[in-house]
Amino acid sequence: MRNFLLGETKELGIKMSGADGVAFKILEARYEYKNHLGEILASGEAIVEDKAIYTNLTPTELGFNQVCTFIVKVQSDNKEKGIEQVRQDITVNVVEEN
């Protein structure tokens, strides 16, 4: 969970690691940021740096239990595994500055 002030810009992201220890490549990464009603507030291509995937998020709507979902397409160096899609949610709470 990450807390933001309304209008504040911060990096929000995830780090990928192989569960089986096999190396992998990140082929594509994107994000969808939704409010508590499931309405998309922002989406686009995520920034990839080595195994870190993130976006610079600036919430424009107050609320709790908003969700930023990272959708990452990875290819394992183990050819038997092929290409996989991984989804990771991060809960975002947005409040006004006191």
N, C-alpha and C positions, 0 to 999 in steps of 0.2 A: 504494500500500500504506500502511496506517495501523497503528500499533502501539498497543495499549491494555494497561493493567494490569487485572487481573480486578476488576470492580466499579466501575471508573472511568467517569465520564460525560464524553463529549466530543461536539462537533458533528462529524458526518460527512456530507459532501455533495459536490455537483457544481455547476458553473456551466454554463449553456447558452448557446450562441451559434449564430447561423445560418451555415451553411457558405457560403451564396450571398449573404449580406449583406442578405437580405430580413427585415423585422421579423416577429416571431411572438408568439403568446400561449401561455402555459402553461395548459392547460385542467384538467389533473389530474396529480397526482404522488403516487406511493406507493413504499414500499420493502419489501424482503424481506431478512431477515438469516438466513443459513444457516450451519450448521457444516460441517466438511469432509466429512461424510457426506451433505450435502444436506438435512438436517432443518431445518425452519424454527424458529428460536429467537425471532424477533420479526418483526412486520410491521405495516403501518398506513399512514396518510396521512402524506406527507412535508410539511414546512414549505416554503412558497414565498415568497421575498422577491425581487421583481423577477425576475432570471434565475438566482438561486441556489436550489437545492433541497437540503434537508438534513433530518436527524433528529438528535435527541440520543440517542446510542447508549450503553447501559450493558451491556457483555458480562457474561454470567453463567456462561460456560463457557470453560475454558482450551482453547487450541489454535491451530494455525497453519492458514493457507489457508482461513479462514472467508471468506464473501463477503456483502457487502451490495449488493444490486441495486436501483438506482433505475429505476422504470418511469414514464416521463413522456409524457403525451399533449399534443402541441403542434399549433397551427393556424397555418399561415403566412398572412401578409397577401397572399401570391400565391394567389389563389383557385384556380388550376389545381393547386396542390399538395394542397389539402385538409388532412385531419387525419392526422398521423403519430404512431406510437408509437416512442419511443426508449428503449433499455435501456442502462444503464451500470453495470458492476461495479466494486467497490472491494474489494480483498483486505484482510482484517483478521486480524492476529495478536494473540492474547491471552496474556499471561504473568502469573505471580505477581510481586508486589513482593518484592524481596530483603530 
